[in-house]
Amino acid sequence: MTDTDPDRTLASLVEEVPTYARVFESLGLDYCCDGDRTLATTTTGVDSRT
């Protein structure tokens, strides 16, 4: 597993690793319309063990 920079935007992460889209969708994270949000700002309340 590689480390992911929490300051990267959701859109940039999906652009680099398209399979992140399924993960974000399963967690209810919008990487399209809210794609300018960083991973750090979207993970509040998300279980990191998921």
C-alpha positions as CSV (number, residue, x, y, z in Angstrom):
1,M,0.0,0.0,0.0
2,T,1.3,3.5,-0.8
3,D,0.9,6.6,1.2
4,T,-1.6,9.1,-0.1
5,D,-1.1,12.8,0.5
6,P,-4.2,14.0,2.4
7,D,-3.7,17.5,0.9
8,R,-4.5,16.2,-2.6
9,T,-7.9,16.9,-4.0
10,L,-10.3,14.1,-4.6
11,A,-10.4,14.8,-8.3
12,S,-6.6,14.6,-8.7
13,L,-6.5,11.3,-6.8
14,V,-9.2,9.8,-9.1
15,E,-7.4,11.2,-12.1
16,E,-4.2,9.5,-11.1
17,V,-5.7,6.3,-9.7
18,P,-9.2,5.7,-11.4
19,T,-10.0,2.8,-9.0
20,Y,-10.3,5.4,-6.2
21,A,-13.6,6.4,-7.8
22,R,-15.2,3.2,-6.6
23,V,-13.8,3.6,-3.1
24,F,-14.9,7.2,-2.8
25,E,-18.4,6.3,-4.2
26,S,-18.7,3.5,-1.6
27,L,-17.9,6.0,1.1
28,G,-20.3,8.6,-0.2
29,L,-17.5,11.0,-1.2
30,D,-18.2,13.1,-4.3
31,Y,-15.0,13.4,-6.3
32,C,-16.8,15.2,-9.2
33,C,-18.8,18.2,-8.0
34,D,-16.8,18.4,-4.8
35,G,-13.6,17.3,-6.5
36,D,-11.8,20.4,-5.3
37,R,-12.0,19.2,-1.7
38,T,-8.9,17.6,-0.2
39,L,-8.9,14.1,1.1
40,A,-8.1,15.5,4.6
41,T,-11.3,17.7,4.6
42,T,-13.6,14.8,3.5
43,T,-12.5,12.1,5.9
44,T,-14.2,13.4,9.0
45,G,-16.3,10.5,10.3
46,V,-15.0,8.0,7.8
47,D,-13.7,4.7,9.3
48,S,-10.1,4.4,8.0
49,R,-10.3,0.7,8.4
50,T,-13.0,0.5,5.7
